[in-house]
Amino acid sequence: MTLLPDLPQNAALLTLLREQGVVQERGAYAYDGWELHTHPDLVERLEDLAPGWPVLATYGMPVLAAKGIAAAVAWGTEVLLLRLPERPAEPLKPGAPRPPLTGPDEGWYSVCPWQSELPSSESQRLLSLQIQHALTYAASLSDDHSTDWRGHPVQAAGGRTGNAKAKAKGRRPSRKQNRRHGGHGRQR
């Protein structure tokens, strides 16, 4: 089951993900009932680049959304798709195209999620900024104009995550939290 709403703004992405989706209830590569089509390291990278935003398992792909509209998708091992009004600026290195989403005038751009030619902290900073830009842009495509407790656009599903709760209390989330299970670590 997908958590990404079946909205007109998500139609092209959902069609593509449905076509490649393979039902898989159990096993090492099961991801919310579907075969995982993204390397686990890239799933974790997406979570690190957008702390506090819920990752929606969508036909075996991790997706970030704002107000129910997809903004970022982690794909395979080397592709981060971002919904943006314009191509990401230098020095970000583009990733492999994913037609038809990354075709002319489609609004999706592929970037390399690792940016190995940049220092790690700069790569993290620039990619995080692009993801925030993609989330803001995706939210602007919605008719819902509400915001969450941080002043960010309201999420499609999930609301606050374990990491967001820790940050709201002024604590840094533990790196030992099990991210595969919603980011909830051991309760004290």
Order of alpha helices (4+ residues) and beta strands (2+ residues): alpha-beta-beta-alpha-beta-beta-beta-beta-beta-alpha-alpha
